[in-house]
Amino acid sequence: HAAALDFNEFYLGASYGIASATVYVGDSYKYTEFGAGTTVADMFDASVAFGIVSPDTGSSVNQTTFGLSKDFDNISANLTVGTFDTLDTEFAIGVNASF
């Protein structure tokens, strides 16, 4: 009797230069994301990503995410805006500190 795999999420990603691709597989979905990010004018980091959420049941949903971040010594501030083809928009603002 073989034991069944029991996990919340597994992911595999690769990147080259400014481009990246990642596939996340969960118990009831798969999320595939393609992205790019770079430093702009030595001032801040910018990124863009396009993802497809494919649930085991129901329709797939597309997501586009734009991000900006800026480092200040030991503190990093970031803003992320995500839009979905369902016309929903999410905003996330974060601050990270390292000591």
Beta strands, then each sheet from edge to edge (+ up, - down):
strand 1: 9-16
strand 2: 19-26
strand 3: 29-40
strand 4: 44-55
strand 5: 61-72
strand 6: 75-84
strand 7: 89-97
sheet 1: 1+ 2- 3+ 4- 5+ 6- 7+
end
